[in-house]
């Protein structure tokens, strides 16, 4: 009879995403920004328009996060693409942990909102400081 060690808590199998995204917090978004800058900006750029440095060096551009299709995509889509790859993008599951993939996906939403915000997105008390 073989003795099998029990799996520690909070472990996710290689291609199995956690059941739900973590709660949206400032810490999650800050972690997502940090990880996005490390892993994503070379192709996607700082603002997510698909014009990163490797694209400027001749590689094919990824799609901009600011298209209607990707603004309408569920946040799970970004997690899945990082996990499994898509098109020319290879999987990052062996480089980016599941919690960090969720953080990056949440930060992508921030980027999308930053490029498509309206005055109603600004709290009323802060609108007077805008020029």
N, C-alpha and C positions, 0 to 999 in steps of 0.2 A: 504494500500500500504506500502510495506517495503522499508525502505531506505537502500541502499547498499553502503558501503564505497568503494571508488575507490582504486584500488591496487597501492601501491607506485611503482615508477620506479625502474628498475634494480632488479626486483624480478623474480625468476625462480621457477616454481612449483616443488614440491618434486622430481619427477622422470623425469622432463623435462630438458634436458641439454640446455645451451645457444646455439644459432644457430651456432656460430663459436668459436674456441679457441681464446683466447686473443693473442695479438702480443707477440712474443718472446722477452723478455728483461732480462737483468741481474737481475733486481728486482724480476721478475717472477720466475726465476730459483733459486734465493736465498730463496724465500718463499717456493718453491717446495721442496728444500733440507730440510728446517726446518720442514715442515709438514711431509715429507717422514720419517725423523728420528723419529718423534713422533709416527706416525701411522703405518708405514710399516716395519721398521727394525726388530721388534720382530719376524716376520716371514720371510721376504725377505732378511734381512741382509743389512749392510751398502752399499754393492756393488751390491745388487740385484741378488745374485746367489741362493737364496732360502734356505740359511743355517743360518737363524736367530736364536736367543737364544731359542725360544720355540721349534724349530726343534731340537736343540741340547739337549733339555729336553725330546724328544721322540715324539713330534707331527709330523704328516706327512708334508713333505716339499712342499711348493708351487713350481711352475715351475720357473726356472731361467729366468730372463729377457734377457739372453744372448743366447737364442736359436734362430735359424733362424726364426721359426714361430713367435716369439714375436718381433724380430727385424723388421720383415716385416709387423707386424700388424699396422694399422693406430693408431695415437695417441688417437683417439676417443675410441678405444677398452679399453684402460686403464681407461679412464674417465667412461665408461659404467660399467666396472667391479667394480670400486669403488662405483658406484651408486647402482648397482643392485646385486652385489655379483656374484660369479662364483665358481662352485664346492664347496669345503669346506670353501671358503672365504665368510663371511657374508657381507651384504651391509654396506657401511659406509656413506650413504647419510644423515643419521641423526647425524653424527659426523663431517663430513668434508663438508664445504660449496662448492657450485659449483666452485667459483673462485679458491679455494684451490685444488679441484680435478684437474682442468686444470693445476695448477702450479705443482702438483705432477706428472701428466702425462708428462709434459715438462721435469721435472727433470729425470724421468725414461729414456727418450731419451738421456740425458746427460750421465747417467750411462751406457747405452748401448754403446754409442760412446766411452766412456772412456775405455771400455774393448775390443774394436775392432778397435781402431784407428791405422792409418798407418802414416808413415813419411810424406806423402802428406797432412795429416790433420794439420800438424804443419806449421805455416807461415815460409816462406823461411828464413826470417831474424832471426828467433829463432832456426833454425835447428842446427846451429853450437854449441849451448849451450847444446845440448843433448849428452849424453854419452852412 
